[in-house]
Amino acid sequence: MKETKAWSINGFLGILLFIIGGGFGILLLTQERFVPGVILIVLGLIFVSTITAVQPNEASVITFFGSYLGTIRKSGLWLIVPFSTRKKISLRVRNFNSVKLKVNDIEGNPIEIAAVVVFKVVDTYKALFDVDSYEKFVEIQSETALRHVASKYPYDRFDSDGYSLRGNADEVAAELSLELQQRLSVAGVEVMESRLTHLAYSTEIASSMLQRQQASAILSARQIIVDGAVGMVQMAINRLEAEGLHLDEERKAAMINNLLVAIVSDRSASPVINTGTLY
């Protein structure tokens, strides 16, 4: 069963009927016509008791002796079915911040992860009657979906292509939103957005993983430096040969060695003046 529109009319009509019924009832009581006077007063009280006010971005779910009559979404003052009960439910956009969860990624590394989920109620019947507490349901299912998505990817990719939690935050958030929507549709909730708010290695392996990241960064930087140095040396040799200075293989090897050491070294080169020859 889904949400339906409840029967309702303008609530100011109920106030008018209460004034008319109460006024005539009091008038009849003053004329010692007690039975019709009491009846009119009771009817007036019944009309005024069926008036309900609905705030903007709020819904009122109407039930009559256990039967669902419908939902009023339009804000204002409304007169509903007598002796019915109403339950207010917010239609505003809300967010849920998960606690920091400790899970294992696909490689078995313990990580800490947390997310924020932005949602709103779109079906009041499902939110109230298909689950026990839709707010608690959103909280538990959000943490369950976050654990499931986090366990499908590694924290980071060091030596292969593919998705990772750190490198593909948008793609991971999109998958988390899709899985959350599938889980929360039974509660009449629409997931508008979900984002990771915290992602880090667990404390027991954080220092080791930091050293691994630093080593990977150093190797990548060295590779770029070496590639650039080889290109500069090749350019220097070609430039000398183009200007007519031809070097034998031994001198060329010595110059290549000196240039590479000077460029690749992480310290300033100390020049040495050679007044002799290589031979």
PELIN-V65234 format. One line per field, one symbol per residue. psi: psi as a letter, one per 30 degrees, with the letter a starting at -180 (. if undefined). A space follows every 10 residues. Layout:
# PELIN-V65234
psi = ???
This chain:
# PELIN-V65234
psi = klklklkllk ffeeeeeeee eeeeeeeeef ggieeeeeee eeeeeeeffg kkkklkhllj kkkjhfkkfa kjfklakkka klgllkkkkk glkllkjllj kjlkafggkk lkkllkkkll kfjeeeeeff lejeeeeeee eeeeeeeeee fflleljegl llkleefhee eeeeeeeeee eeefffghkk jelkkkfkjl llefgeeeee eeeeeeeeee eeeeeeeeee eeeeeeeeee efggjkklee eeeeeeeeee eeefkglkkj kkkjfalf.
